[in-house]
Amino acid sequence: MAWRAVHRFARISPRKVGLMVNLIRGDDVQEALNVLKFMPQRAAVLVSQVLTSAVANANEAEANVDELFVETAKVDEGPTMKRFRPKDRGRAHPIMKRTSHITIVVEER
Protein backbone atom coordinates (compact mmCIF):
# COMPACT_ATOMS: atom_id res chain seq x y z
CA MET A 1 0.00 0.00 0.00
CA ALA A 2 1.28 3.47 -0.86
CA TRP A 3 0.34 6.89 0.51
CA ARG A 4 1.03 10.20 -1.15
CA ALA A 5 1.03 13.90 -0.50
CA VAL A 6 1.19 16.75 -3.01
CA HIS A 7 2.05 20.42 -2.67
CA ARG A 8 0.78 22.18 -5.76
CA PHE A 9 1.72 25.66 -6.93
CA ALA A 10 4.69 26.00 -4.57
CA ARG A 11 6.31 29.36 -5.30
CA ILE A 12 9.80 28.03 -5.96
CA SER A 13 11.59 26.91 -9.07
CA PRO A 14 11.34 23.18 -9.87
CA ARG A 15 15.08 23.10 -10.47
CA LYS A 16 15.77 24.16 -6.87
CA VAL A 17 13.28 21.69 -5.39
CA GLY A 18 14.58 18.89 -7.60
CA LEU A 19 17.95 19.01 -5.84
CA MET A 20 16.29 18.29 -2.47
CA VAL A 21 13.97 15.62 -3.87
CA ASN A 22 16.91 13.73 -5.39
CA LEU A 23 18.55 13.52 -1.96
CA ILE A 24 15.69 11.64 -0.30
CA ARG A 25 14.40 9.36 -3.05
CA GLY A 26 14.51 5.75 -1.85
CA ASP A 27 15.53 6.58 1.74
CA ASP A 28 13.75 5.62 4.94
CA VAL A 29 11.36 8.34 6.09
CA GLN A 30 13.21 9.08 9.32
CA GLU A 31 16.54 9.33 7.53
CA ALA A 32 15.05 11.58 4.85
CA LEU A 33 13.58 13.93 7.46
CA ASN A 34 16.96 14.14 9.22
CA VAL A 35 18.73 14.98 5.96
CA LEU A 36 16.21 17.70 5.11
CA LYS A 37 16.31 19.15 8.61
CA PHE A 38 19.98 20.12 8.30
CA MET A 39 19.91 21.42 4.73
CA PRO A 40 20.17 25.23 4.48
CA GLN A 41 18.02 25.54 1.34
CA ARG A 42 14.46 26.89 1.50
CA ALA A 43 13.29 24.00 -0.69
CA ALA A 44 14.22 21.54 2.07
CA VAL A 45 11.50 23.00 4.30
CA LEU A 46 8.85 22.58 1.59
CA VAL A 47 9.88 19.00 0.81
CA SER A 48 9.98 18.18 4.52
CA GLN A 49 6.41 19.44 4.95
CA VAL A 50 5.17 17.31 2.06
CA LEU A 51 7.00 14.24 3.41
CA THR A 52 5.51 14.80 6.87
CA SER A 53 2.06 15.02 5.30
CA ALA A 54 2.56 11.75 3.43
CA VAL A 55 3.62 10.05 6.68
CA ALA A 56 0.54 11.45 8.41
CA ASN A 57 -1.65 10.05 5.62
CA ALA A 58 -0.06 6.64 6.14
CA ASN A 59 -0.53 6.93 9.90
CA GLU A 60 -4.25 7.66 9.39
CA ALA A 61 -4.53 4.40 7.48
CA GLU A 62 -2.86 2.65 10.45
CA ALA A 63 0.36 1.81 8.64
CA ASN A 64 3.57 0.98 10.49
CA VAL A 65 5.33 4.37 10.36
CA ASP A 66 8.72 2.87 11.30
CA GLU A 67 8.70 0.73 8.13
CA LEU A 68 7.96 3.56 5.68
CA PHE A 69 10.34 4.64 2.92
CA VAL A 70 10.17 7.23 0.15
CA GLU A 71 9.09 5.23 -2.88
CA THR A 72 8.56 8.12 -5.30
CA ALA A 73 9.58 11.74 -5.01
CA LYS A 74 9.14 14.02 -8.00
CA VAL A 75 8.78 17.65 -8.93
CA ASP A 76 6.77 18.89 -11.88
CA GLU A 77 6.74 22.38 -13.29
CA GLY A 78 3.64 24.40 -12.48
CA PRO A 79 2.37 27.49 -14.26
CA THR A 80 4.80 30.37 -14.66
CA MET A 81 3.78 33.88 -13.66
CA LYS A 82 5.16 36.34 -16.19
CA ARG A 83 6.21 39.74 -14.90
CA PHE A 84 8.17 42.58 -16.49
CA ARG A 85 10.94 44.77 -15.09
CA PRO A 86 11.38 48.25 -16.57
CA LYS A 87 14.83 48.81 -18.06
CA ASP A 88 16.71 51.65 -19.66
CA ARG A 89 15.42 53.53 -22.72
CA GLY A 90 11.83 52.40 -22.22
CA ARG A 91 12.55 48.70 -22.58
CA ALA A 92 11.11 45.90 -20.48
CA HIS A 93 12.76 42.62 -19.52
CA PRO A 94 10.66 39.58 -18.62
CA ILE A 95 10.84 37.94 -15.20
CA MET A 96 9.57 34.37 -14.97
CA LYS A 97 8.22 33.51 -11.52
CA ARG A 98 8.16 29.73 -11.63
CA THR A 99 6.01 27.37 -9.57
CA SER A 100 6.34 23.68 -8.71
CA HIS A 101 4.16 20.67 -7.96
CA ILE A 102 5.93 18.51 -5.34
CA THR A 103 4.71 14.90 -5.06
CA ILE A 104 5.98 12.36 -2.52
CA VAL A 105 4.79 8.76 -2.21
CA VAL A 106 5.69 6.62 0.81
CA GLU A 107 5.30 2.87 1.11
CA GLU A 108 5.90 0.13 3.67
CA ARG A 109 8.88 -2.20 3.30
N, C-alpha and C positions, 0 to 999 in steps of 0.2 A: 504494500500500500504506500502511496506517495502523497505528500501534502505540499501545497505550494502557496506562495505569497507573491504579490505583484505590487510594485510602486510605479504607477503610471504618471507621466508628465513631470518627472523629477527635473528641476531646473539646473541641470548640470550636463556637460557634454558626455556623450556615450563613450568617447575615447578615454576620458578620465575615470569613469566608473569601470570600464572594462579592465583596467589595470588591477583594481581591487577584486573584481569578480574572478579573474584568473588565479589569484592567490588562494582562494578558498575552494575552488572546484574539486570535488572528490574527497575533501577532508571531513573528519568528524566535526560535528556541530560545535562542541566545546572548544576544540582546537581552533576552528575557524573564528569563533567569537574572540578568542584570546589574541589571535593574529590581528584582527581588525581593531581591537581595543587599543593597541599600541602603534597603529599607523597614524602619521600626522595628517594625512590627506582628508579633506572634507568628504570625499566620496566614501571613505571607510565608515563614516557614521551612517550614511544612507543605506549602505549594504548591510550593516549590522542591524539596523532597524527592520529591514525586510527579512533577514534571517531569523531574528527573534520572533517576528510575526509568523513565519512558517513553522517554527518550533511550537508556538502557542496553538496553531491550528492542529498540529499533530497531537499535542497534549489534550486538546478538546476531544479528539477521537480516541483518547485513552491509549495512545501509543507509548512504547517504552522510550522515553526521551534520551536515556543514556546510550541507546543503540542507534541513534539517528546520525546520518551523514548527508552531506550536500551532494545530491545526485546530479542535479542540473543547476547551473547558474549562468544566466545570459543577460545581455543588455541589448536592447533594440533602440534604434533611433526614433524619437518621437517627432512631433511637428516642430519646425524651426520658426521662431518669431523673428521677423525681419525688421530691423531698425536702421536709421540712417544718421550718420554723424556729419554735421556741417564741416566743410574744409575750406581751404583758401580759394579765392577767386570764384566764389559761388558754387563750388562743387559739393557733392555729397558722396561719402563713402559708406557702403553697406556694413552693418554689423549683424551677424547671425547669432541669435541667442538660441542655442540648441537645447533640446530636452531629451530625456531618456525614459525608457520603460525597463525597469529592473525586475527580473523574474528569478526566483529561487525555489527549487523543488528539493525537499528533504525526504529521505526514505529510511526505513529500518534495515539494518544489516541482518 
